[in-house]
Amino acid sequence: MTRQIIAKIDQQGSVVAGKGLHSDYKSNIYVVEFDTGIFKSTPVIIATTDTSSLGGTYTCSASVHDAGYAGCKISVQNLNGQDVKAAINLFVSEAV
């Protein structure tokens, strides 16, 4: 059995697709909290950026920080290392 969350977070930090989590954007960091009890240990977390809403072609990277069973923090930077806002595609999985 596998527990998973597949979600999309908009560039303002709101969850626009998926369930089992809450998100907020604070000080250039997306703070993601999973609903209580979904994961028993630190799950695999994959975050990618979706820059289509920015109105151009941009290359950004998403980095996951402080991952744990209760949530994580995600930062997004452009190629120059500057923090930017972008929508995030999120996949979280724990094999049980």
Backbone hydrogen bonds, N-H to C=O, Kabsch-Sander energy under -0.5 kcal/mol:
donor,donor_aa,acceptor,acceptor_aa,energy
3,R,94,E,-2.8
5,I,92,V,-2.5
7,A,90,L,-2.6
8,K,17,A,-2.1
9,I,88,I,-2.8
10,D,14,S,-2.9
13,G,10,D,-2.1
16,V,8,K,-2.6
16,V,14,S,-0.6
17,A,8,K,-1.3
22,H,33,E,-2.6
24,D,31,V,-1.6
25,Y,12,Q,-0.6
26,K,24,D,-0.6
26,K,29,I,-3.0
29,I,26,K,-1.4
30,Y,74,I,-3.2
31,V,24,D,-3.2
31,V,29,I,-0.7
32,V,30,Y,-0.7
32,V,72,C,-2.9
33,E,22,H,-3.0
34,F,70,A,-2.3
35,D,20,G,-2.6
38,I,35,D,-1.7
44,V,93,S,-3.0
46,I,91,F,-3.0
48,T,89,N,-2.3
50,D,87,A,-2.8
54,L,51,T,-2.0
55,G,52,S,-1.0
58,Y,56,G,-0.7
60,C,58,Y,-0.6
61,S,77,Q,-2.6
63,S,75,S,-2.8
65,H,73,K,-3.6
68,G,71,G,-2.0
71,G,68,G,-0.9
72,C,32,V,-2.2
73,K,65,H,-2.6
74,I,30,Y,-2.5
75,S,63,S,-2.3
77,Q,61,S,-2.1
78,N,82,Q,-2.1
79,L,59,T,-0.7
81,G,78,N,-2.0
84,V,76,V,-2.3
87,A,50,D,-1.1
88,I,9,I,-3.0
89,N,48,T,-2.8
90,L,7,A,-3.1
91,F,46,I,-2.6
92,V,5,I,-2.8
93,S,44,V,-2.2
94,E,3,R,-2.6
96,V,1,M,-3.0
